[in-house]
Amino acid sequence: MINMTESEIEATGLDRDYTPPSTKKIVALAAGGMFTQVMFLAAFRIQLYALKVLGLTALLVAVFMAIFSVIDIVNEYLVGHYSDKATRFTKKWGKRFIFIIGGAIGTALTLILVFLPIWEIKPGGGLADPGQTLIVIIWLCIAVSIWDTIQTLEELNSRSLVPDLIRDQKSRARLQLAGTIVGTIGLVIGIILIPLSISMFGGETNPYAFFMMAVIIAILYLIILPLRAYGIWEPQEMREFRHEYDLIKKEKTPLWGAGKRAIKSKSWMAFVVAYFQYGLVVRSLTLGYDLYVVDVLGLDIAFASLPLLGLVIGSFIFGIISYKLLRLYGAKNTFLIGIVISSIGFFLMIFSIDILTLTLFSFIVGLGIGAQVTARGLMSAQAIDKNTLKYGKREEGQYYAINQIFSATTKTWSAVIFAIIVAIFLYDPLKGTQNTDFAKFGLLVYLSIVPLIVTIISGFLVWKLFDITKEVAIENKEKLITLGH
């Protein structure tokens, strides 16, 4: 618990009443993010696209991901720092509104840019001119970096808005519940639509199939934008308060000032670990399902939606149950319950023999992920509350930028781990079902053993680092409301 005599916080001197958001507002805020995870699932296909369409080796894909991650790390923190400091639009539009809406439009359009079919491809996959490999890698780094920078602007500001817009624990828990329900609906649509689109427009070796998939997902992303705008719109009183507060607290903050504070916070770093684990696991499963279904089971890529659906249905079911667990046991314990369940599912997955067993074990993994996702959102808000109380500054953008810097490396980790699997088990993406049984077993290892190890390690770190109890979280929030923060 934070001792107020040790805190550097000061009252703002501004009067501000806090009114919990209506159910309508919470539902709109949750619904606005309906296709956020779908956008990520579509973007994650860049690895499959590079392997199956462009015919790049797993090692070259790892190199490309590493270069992209370095670019990503730089823009993550700069975007977070800028968005926290930007005050030009606050009084009229709110602190984050312009960045979120503009970022959403840009994210949708640049996804199409990433998958533009501008290279001549051989039948069955692979560049017709291998001499273009370096140019292709440079283009991918540029295109994906443009997408990621704009997407970062949207995501960082979306995440940063919630702790400030919704301040009471009950409403935050209700938002988590609504987000689970609405997000699941969106995910089901995306999970079916993404592999189905690739299948319908030519299959996993056809560049136009990925291009059309990107177009469809971009349209979905933009359709929901008006509802999202309503959900994130800040009340006039909040916009005026934030404008006045920014004026009286206007000061030059070192570029890495908030970053150092975030890294020093054990609770925030516990959230960073939890988010990193989720990102790495989802990346591994997305690529692993596609390749395992096509190259091991010999099925159409559309069938890759089945284990993903099992994962999401399990996540939805236990996400709802976890809403109750949060109130009984708090965020940390709920997260750890999810870790245990997911670990069991990943262990069982090594025994998958067909699409049905793969789907069943994915369902068990999903049960655990549902608890983790529900708890993780509350963990982040509680950690920010604690540091706001300690330092007297709301720096959500830069805090989430630190999180994004770590999560950005999941691209590289996933690609490097896959390259190691390829090297050990001698798997060749262009051989398809002609790979050896040993190579096919390597894909199963990538689907099960790798995420199992990552999940166990992350669970241990969260258990050691996160130090905010349910009672302290409520107390911290009450103090912040009293002080006008």
Secondary structure in CASP SS format (residue, H / E / C, confidence):
PFRMAT SS
TARGET T0000
AUTHOR 0000-0000-0000
METHOD secondary structure of the structure
MODEL  1
M C 1.00
I C 1.00
N C 1.00
M C 1.00
T C 1.00
E C 1.00
S C 1.00
E C 1.00
I C 1.00
E C 1.00
A C 1.00
T C 1.00
G C 1.00
L C 1.00
D C 1.00
R C 1.00
D C 1.00
Y C 1.00
T C 1.00
P C 1.00
P C 1.00
S C 1.00
T H 1.00
K H 1.00
K H 1.00
I H 1.00
V H 1.00
A H 1.00
L H 1.00
A H 1.00
A H 1.00
G H 1.00
G C 1.00
M C 1.00
F C 1.00
T H 1.00
Q H 1.00
V H 1.00
M H 1.00
F H 1.00
L H 1.00
A H 1.00
A H 1.00
F H 1.00
R C 1.00
I H 1.00
Q H 1.00
L H 1.00
Y H 1.00
A H 1.00
L H 1.00
K H 1.00
V H 1.00
L C 1.00
G C 1.00
L C 1.00
T C 1.00
A H 1.00
L H 1.00
L H 1.00
V H 1.00
A H 1.00
V H 1.00
F H 1.00
M H 1.00
A H 1.00
I H 1.00
F H 1.00
S H 1.00
V H 1.00
I H 1.00
D H 1.00
I H 1.00
V H 1.00
N H 1.00
E H 1.00
Y H 1.00
L H 1.00
V H 1.00
G H 1.00
H H 1.00
Y H 1.00
S H 1.00
D H 1.00
K H 1.00
A C 1.00
T C 1.00
R C 1.00
F C 1.00
T H 1.00
K H 1.00
K H 1.00
W H 1.00
G C 1.00
K C 1.00
R C 1.00
F H 1.00
I H 1.00
F H 1.00
I H 1.00
I H 1.00
G H 1.00
G H 1.00
A H 1.00
I H 1.00
G H 1.00
T H 1.00
A H 1.00
L H 1.00
T H 1.00
L H 1.00
I H 1.00
L H 1.00
V H 1.00
F C 1.00
L C 1.00
P C 1.00
I C 1.00
W C 1.00
E C 1.00
I E 1.00
K C 1.00
P C 1.00
G C 1.00
G C 1.00
G C 1.00
L E 1.00
A C 1.00
D C 1.00
P H 1.00
G H 1.00
Q H 1.00
T H 1.00
L H 1.00
I H 1.00
V H 1.00
I H 1.00
I H 1.00
W H 1.00
L H 1.00
C H 1.00
I H 1.00
A H 1.00
V H 1.00
S H 1.00
I H 1.00
W H 1.00
D H 1.00
T H 1.00
I H 1.00
Q H 1.00
T H 1.00
L H 1.00
E H 1.00
E H 1.00
L H 1.00
N H 1.00
S H 1.00
R H 1.00
S H 1.00
L H 1.00
V H 1.00
P H 1.00
D H 1.00
L H 1.00
I C 1.00
R C 1.00
D C 1.00
Q H 1.00
K H 1.00
S H 1.00
R H 1.00
A H 1.00
R H 1.00
L H 1.00
Q H 1.00
L H 1.00
A H 1.00
G H 1.00
T H 1.00
I H 1.00
V H 1.00
G H 1.00
T H 1.00
I H 1.00
G H 1.00
L H 1.00
V H 1.00
I H 1.00
G H 1.00
I H 1.00
I H 1.00
L H 1.00
I H 1.00
P H 1.00
L H 1.00
S H 1.00
I H 1.00
S H 1.00
M H 1.00
F C 1.00
G C 1.00
G C 1.00
E C 1.00
T C 1.00
N C 1.00
P H 1.00
Y H 1.00
A H 1.00
F H 1.00
F H 1.00
M H 1.00
M H 1.00
A H 1.00
V H 1.00
I H 1.00
I H 1.00
A H 1.00
I H 1.00
L H 1.00
Y H 1.00
L H 1.00
I H 1.00
I C 1.00
L H 1.00
P H 1.00
L H 1.00
R H 1.00
A H 1.00
Y H 1.00
G H 1.00
I H 1.00
W C 1.00
E C 1.00
P C 1.00
Q H 1.00
E H 1.00
M H 1.00
R H 1.00
E H 1.00
F H 1.00
R H 1.00
H H 1.00
E H 1.00
Y H 1.00
D H 1.00
L H 1.00
I H 1.00
K C 1.00
K C 1.00
E C 1.00
K C 1.00
T C 1.00
P C 1.00
L C 1.00
W C 1.00
G H 1.00
A H 1.00
G H 1.00
K H 1.00
R H 1.00
A H 1.00
I H 1.00
K H 1.00
S C 1.00
K H 1.00
S H 1.00
W H 1.00
M H 1.00
A H 1.00
F H 1.00
V H 1.00
V H 1.00
A H 1.00
Y H 1.00
F H 1.00
Q H 1.00
Y H 1.00
G H 1.00
L H 1.00
V H 1.00
V H 1.00
R H 1.00
S H 1.00
L H 1.00
T H 1.00
L H 1.00
G H 1.00
Y H 1.00
D H 1.00
L H 1.00
Y H 1.00
V H 1.00
V H 1.00
D H 1.00
V H 1.00
L C 1.00
G C 1.00
L C 1.00
D C 1.00
I H 1.00
A H 1.00
F H 1.00
A H 1.00
S H 1.00
L H 1.00
P H 1.00
L H 1.00
L H 1.00
G H 1.00
L H 1.00
V H 1.00
I H 1.00
G H 1.00
S H 1.00
F H 1.00
I H 1.00
F H 1.00
G H 1.00
I H 1.00
I H 1.00
S H 1.00
Y H 1.00
K H 1.00
L H 1.00
L H 1.00
R H 1.00
L H 1.00
Y H 1.00
G H 1.00
A H 1.00
K H 1.00
N H 1.00
T H 1.00
F H 1.00
L H 1.00
I H 1.00
G H 1.00
I H 1.00
V H 1.00
I H 1.00
S H 1.00
S H 1.00
I H 1.00
G H 1.00
F H 1.00
F H 1.00
L H 1.00
M H 1.00
I C 1.00
F C 1.00
S C 1.00
I C 1.00
D C 1.00
I H 1.00
L H 1.00
T H 1.00
L H 1.00
T H 1.00
L H 1.00
F H 1.00
S H 1.00
F H 1.00
I H 1.00
V H 1.00
G H 1.00
L H 1.00
G H 1.00
I H 1.00
G H 1.00
A H 1.00
Q H 1.00
V H 1.00
T H 1.00
A H 1.00
R H 1.00
G H 1.00
L H 1.00
M H 1.00
S H 1.00
A H 1.00
Q H 1.00
A H 1.00
I H 1.00
D H 1.00
K H 1.00
N H 1.00
T H 1.00
L H 1.00
K H 1.00
Y H 1.00
G C 1.00
K C 1.00
R C 1.00
E C 1.00
E H 1.00
G H 1.00
Q H 1.00
Y H 1.00
Y H 1.00
A H 1.00
I H 1.00
N H 1.00
Q H 1.00
I H 1.00
F H 1.00
S H 1.00
A H 1.00
T C 1.00
T H 1.00
K H 1.00
T H 1.00
W H 1.00
S H 1.00
A H 1.00
V H 1.00
I H 1.00
F H 1.00
A H 1.00
I H 1.00
I H 1.00
V H 1.00
A H 1.00
I H 1.00
F H 1.00
L C 1.00
Y C 1.00
D C 1.00
P H 1.00
L H 1.00
K H 1.00
G H 1.00
T H 1.00
Q H 1.00
N C 1.00
T C 1.00
D H 1.00
F H 1.00
A H 1.00
K H 1.00
F H 1.00
G H 1.00
L H 1.00
L H 1.00
V H 1.00
Y H 1.00
L H 1.00
S H 1.00
I H 1.00
V H 1.00
P H 1.00
L H 1.00
I H 1.00
V H 1.00
T H 1.00
I H 1.00
I H 1.00
S H 1.00
G H 1.00
F H 1.00
L H 1.00
V H 1.00
W H 1.00
K H 1.00
L H 1.00
F C 1.00
D C 1.00
I C 1.00
T C 1.00
K H 1.00
E H 1.00
V H 1.00
A H 1.00
I H 1.00
E H 1.00
N H 1.00
K H 1.00
E H 1.00
K H 1.00
L H 1.00
I H 1.00
T H 1.00
L H 1.00
G C 1.00
H C 1.00
END
